[in-house]
């Protein structure tokens, strides 16, 4: 799973909207592999950042597949974002 999770989550997706969602709704966005499912994305985020994921939404855009991940209340998206390289 170690090598696999690095192929699922490619990098953080940073826009003004995603930064606003991070502050207000405890969410982060990631560009992920187009072949992955929501369950695989959830497992990869939880194992990579040692956190609990509440919900995963996925959208397909021109750049690829973008996963919006909402974290459980006890975890801060800002802390996880700093580990993910958003800042």
C-alpha positions as CSV (number, residue, x, y, z in Angstrom):
1,X,0.0,0.0,0.0
2,X,2.9,2.4,0.6
3,X,3.9,2.6,-3.1
4,X,0.3,2.5,-4.2
5,X,-0.8,5.5,-2.1
6,X,1.9,7.7,-3.7
7,X,0.4,6.8,-7.1
8,X,-3.1,7.6,-6.0
9,X,-2.5,11.1,-4.6
10,X,-0.5,13.1,-7.1
11,X,-0.4,16.5,-5.5
12,X,-2.5,19.1,-3.7
13,X,-4.8,21.3,-5.9
14,X,-4.6,24.9,-4.7
15,X,-7.0,27.6,-5.9
16,X,-8.7,30.5,-4.2
17,X,-11.8,28.4,-3.8
18,X,-9.9,25.5,-2.3
19,X,-8.1,27.8,0.2
20,X,-11.5,29.2,1.2
21,X,-12.9,25.7,1.7
22,X,-9.8,24.8,3.7
23,X,-10.4,27.6,6.2
24,X,-14.2,27.5,6.4
25,X,-15.3,23.9,5.7
26,X,-12.2,21.8,6.8
27,X,-11.6,20.5,3.2
28,X,-8.6,20.0,0.9
29,X,-8.4,19.2,-2.8
30,X,-6.0,16.8,-4.4
31,X,-5.3,15.8,-8.0
32,X,-5.6,12.0,-8.0
33,X,-5.1,9.2,-10.5
34,X,-8.1,9.0,-12.9
35,X,-8.5,5.2,-12.2
36,X,-9.0,5.4,-8.5
37,X,-12.2,5.1,-6.5
38,X,-13.5,7.2,-3.6
39,X,-12.7,4.4,-1.2
40,X,-9.1,4.1,-2.4
41,X,-8.7,7.9,-2.2
42,X,-10.0,7.9,1.4
43,X,-7.6,5.1,2.4
44,X,-4.6,6.7,0.8
45,X,-5.3,10.1,2.5
46,X,-5.9,8.5,5.9
47,X,-2.7,6.4,5.7
48,X,-0.5,9.2,4.2
49,X,-1.5,12.0,6.6
50,X,-2.6,9.9,9.7
51,X,-6.0,11.5,9.9
52,X,-9.7,10.6,9.6
53,X,-11.6,11.4,6.4
54,X,-15.3,12.2,6.8
55,X,-16.3,12.4,3.1
56,X,-14.7,12.3,-0.4
57,X,-16.2,14.1,-3.5
58,X,-14.7,13.5,-6.9
59,X,-14.9,15.6,-10.1
60,X,-13.3,15.1,-13.5
61,X,-11.9,18.2,-15.1
62,X,-9.6,19.0,-18.0
63,X,-6.5,18.7,-15.7
64,X,-7.6,15.2,-14.5
65,X,-9.5,13.9,-11.5
66,X,-9.8,16.2,-8.5
67,X,-10.9,14.8,-5.1
68,X,-12.3,17.1,-2.4
69,X,-11.7,15.6,1.0
70,X,-13.5,16.7,4.1
71,X,-11.7,15.8,7.3
72,X,-13.3,14.8,10.6
73,X,-13.8,17.6,13.1
74,X,-10.9,16.6,15.3
75,X,-8.4,17.1,12.4
76,X,-7.5,20.5,10.9
77,X,-7.3,20.8,7.1
78,X,-4.8,23.7,7.6
79,X,-2.4,21.4,9.5
80,X,-2.8,18.6,7.0
81,X,-2.4,21.1,4.2
82,X,0.9,22.3,5.6
83,X,2.2,18.7,5.5
84,X,0.8,18.2,2.0
85,X,2.8,21.2,0.7
86,X,-0.1,23.7,0.2
87,X,1.8,26.5,2.1
